[in-house]
């Protein structure tokens, strides 16, 4: 029996709807739990060495991923919100598929042996607040796409093989509170744009190959608690207003650079300062007596510079001081016979 024209048109319409649906679903990924599971499965397959068999035994496709070790999910959508693989001794690479964990807020892959680069697809993690990739073997430049992660508050890329310059896009992350790029092979200058990170509390660029001067703009960030530029090739002077806008500073470290000039007398305004490390530079002039007003100071390292004159007697008032190093200068006065003191109390 021959189908009527009406039935023919009905079947054609159904076929068109099915075709459109298939086309739509194949071109538009459905970001759901299945997507998260696939991303983590690809990550597992990218691990070439899992000495404790943590992922091998626990990450099974037959169990819900929200129960996998190192994986945390949100209660509302059951999407992966945190991935903590720290200290698992894993070896492998980070696949681009990890960028599909779009609800991720915390990514901690520190203290492993991951190699290669951090893929640009991670820029899709727009909810990310904390990334810790420290103590791995990542190489290449610091990715500029970090600047797209507007919610990022803590970034730790220390103890890797990152090289090149610090991308200026990093200084667009206005919520950033902690920035650690120490123990890499970064070079070039530190841009004055860093002063725009008004929420910064901790900054460490220790043990790199950075040159130029310390950006004066960083001393306008009132929230700063720790500032570490030790073991670089920085030059120039410290600003005269070093402590005018950083009253909460507790640790200031610039040891083993090529800095010169005098210690600003303004240093006395850093009332919460506990650690001051200026050793192995070219600082000169007299040690300012204002250091004696830093009553919370526990560690004072000024050795191997060009300081001259008398050691200010006010240093004797620092009752919290447990380490004092003044040798290899041109100083006289108190402690002149013993300028290295540990546990003075």
N, C-alpha and C positions, 0 to 999 in steps of 0.2 A: 504494500500500500504506500502510495506516494505521500510524503509529508506535505502538509499545507504550508503556504507562504508564512502564515502566522507562527507556526511551530518552528519553521526555519529561522525566522528572525529572532525567536526566543533563544534558540541554541547558540546562534552567533553572538547574541548579547552576553550570555553566560560565559562563553569562551573568552570574550574580550575582557570581562571582569576578572576572570582567573588570570589571564595574561598580564593585566595591569597590576594585580596583586603580587604576582611572582616578581615582576620587574621592580616594583616598589620595595619589596622586602629584601631583594638581592642587592639593591644599591644603597639601602639605608640600614646600617647595622643596628640591631636591637641591643642597647646597652642594659643588660639585665644580669642576673646572677650567672647565667650561662656564659656571658662574656667574661665576667670576672674569673670563672672557673677555667675558661680556655686560656686567659692571660697567665694565670698561675701555673697551668699545666705546661705551657711553652717555657716559662721560667724554669720549671723543674727539669725540662729536657735540655736546657742550656747549661745546666750544672754538670761539669765533667768529673768532679771529685767531691764526694760527700762522705768524709771519713767516718762520721758517726751515724751514717745512714738515717739521718733525721728526716729528710724529705722523702727518701726512698721508702721508709717504713710508714710514715704518717700521712703523706699527701697522696691519698688514694681517691680515684675518681668515683669509688663506690661509697664514699662518706661525704657529708656536706662540708664544703670548704670553710664554713664559719667555725668548724671544729678542728681545722688543721692547725698544727703547731706554728706559732708566729703570725697567725691571721686573726684579725678582729673585725667584726662586722657591726654595722649600725642596727639598732633594734627596730627602727621603722621600716627601712627598705631592704634590710638584710644584704646590703652591699658592703664590700670590703672597704673599711675605713682606716685600717692600720696594718702595716706589714713589717714585722720585726724579725729579721734574720741575723741579728748581730751575734758575733762570736760563734757561728756555726762551723767555721773553718771551711767554707765552701770555696770551690774554684769553678770559674766559668765566666760567662758574660751576661750582661743585662739585655734582654731582648726588647725590641721596640713595642711589643704587645703589652708591656707593662703600662704603657700610656693609656690603655683602655680601662684602667682601674680609676674611673673618673670621680669616685666618691672618696678616694684616698686622701687622708689628712696627715698621716705619719708614714714615712718610709725610712726604715733603719736597716741598712745593709752593711754596717760598719764591722771592722775586725774580721774580714774574710780575705779571700785572694781573688776577687773579681778583677778582670783585665778588660782592655779595650776602652771604649768611650761610653759616656752616658748618652743614650740615643735621644735625638731631638723630639721624638714622640712623647717623651716625658713632659714636654711643655703643655700637654693636654690635661695635666693634673692640676687644674685650676683651683681645687680646694686644698691643695697641699700646704700645710703649715710648718712641717718639720721634715727636713731631709738630712740624713746622716750617712755619708758614704766614706767616712774616715777609715784609715788603716786598710786600704786595698791597694791595687796596682793599676788604677785608672791612669790613662795617659791622654795626651792631646791638650787643647786649650780648655779653659773654663768655659762651658757653654754659654753663649750669649742669650739663649732662650730662657735662662733663669729669670730674666727680667719680666717675663710674661706671667710669672707665678706671684700674683699680687697679694696673696694671703700668706706668703711665706714669712715665718718669724725666726726660725732657727735653721742655719745652713752650716754644715760641717763637712768640709772637703779635705781636711788635713791628712797628712801622711799618705800621699799618693805621688803620682808622677806628672801632675798637671804642669804645663809649661805655657810660656807666652805671657801676654799682658792680661791684666784684670779687665774684663769687658765693662764698659761704662753702663751697660744695661743693668748690671747688678745694683747700681746706685739708684734705680727707679723703684726698688722694692721698699716702699715706705713703711711697711710694718716690721721690717727686719729688726730683730733684737740681738741676735748673736750671729757673728760672722767669723768663721775659722777657716783660714786657708794656709795654715802653717805647715811646714815640712813638705814643701813642693819645690818646683824650680821656676817659679814665676819671676818675670823680669819687668823692666819698664818702670814708669812712675805710678804713684797712687794719686788718682785724680782728686782735685778739690771737690768734685761732685759728691764725694763720700759725705760731705757735710749735710747733704740733703736727707740722710737717713736719721731722722730726728728721734727715732725710737731705739737706736742702738744702745746696748748695755755692755756688750763684750765684743772686742775686735782683736783678732790675732793673725798677723802675717809673719810670724816667727819663722826663721830659717828658710828664706827664699833668696832671690837675687835682685831684690827691688832697689832701684836707684832714685836719685832726685831727693827732694826734701819731704819731710813729713807735712802733709796738707794742713795748713793752719785751720781750715774750716772744720776739721774734726774736733777741735777744741771748743766748738760752739754747741756741741751735743750735750745737753745738761744731764741726760740719763746715763752717761758713760760710767761704768764701774771698772772695766779692765781694758787696757790698751797695751798691746805687745807687738813691737816692731823689731824685736831682737834678732841678731844674726842676719843682717842684710848689708847693703852697701849704701845706705841713706846718708845724705850729707846736709849741711846747712845748720841753722840755729833753731832753738826752741822759741816759740813766741813769748813775748813778755807777759801776755795775759793768759798763760797756760792754764791757770786754775780759776779764772774769773767766772767761767760758765760751766765748769766741770766739778762742782762741789762734792759729788758722790764718788769720785775716782778713788779706787782702793789699790789698784796696781798699775804702775807705769813702768814699762820695760823697753829700753832701747839699746841694750847692751850689744857690743861688737858691731858698731856701725862706723861711720866717719863723720859724726856730728861734732860741731864745735861751738864756740861762744860760751857764755856764762849760764849758770843755772838762774833762771828768772827768780827774782825775790818774791814774785807772785806765788811761788810754790807753796808758801805758807797758808794759802787759802784752800788748799786741798785737805781739809781737816780730817777726812776719813781715810787718807792714804796710809796703807799698811806696808806696801812693797815698792821701793824705788830703786831701779837698776839702771845706772848710767855708765857702768864700767866699760873699759876698753873702747874709748872714743877719743876725741880731741878737745874735750871741754876744758875751759881755762878760767882764770880769774879766781876769786875767793869763794869758798863755800858760804852761801848766805846764812846768816844767823837765823833767818826765818824757818829753816828746817827744824829748829828746836821747838817750834810750835805744833809740829805734827805729832801729837801725843799718842796716836794710834799706830805709829810706825814700828814695825817689827824687823824689817830687813832694809838695810841701807848699803848699797854697793856703789862706791865711787872710785874704785881702784883703777889704775893704769889710765890716767888722764893727764892733764897739764895744770891741775889745781895748784895754787900757791897761797902763801900766807898762813895765818894761824887757823887751827881747827877751832871753830866756834865753840865756846864753852857751853852753849845752849844744848848741844848734843847730849851732854851729860844729864839733861832733864828728861830724856826720852826713856822713861821707865819700862816701856813695853819692848824696847829694842832687844832682839836676841841675836842679830847678826850685823856686824859693822865691818866694812872693808874699805880702807882708805889708802892702802899702800900704793907704791909706784906713782906718787905725785911729788909735789915740792911743798909739803906742809910742815908746820911746826906747832908746838903747843900740846894740848891734852891728847893723850893716846899716841904721842909722837914716837914713843918707844915700842908701842904695840898697836899697830893700826889695823890688825885683823882680829876681830873679837867674835867668837861664837858663844851663844848662850850667856850673854853678859849679865843677865838677871841673877 
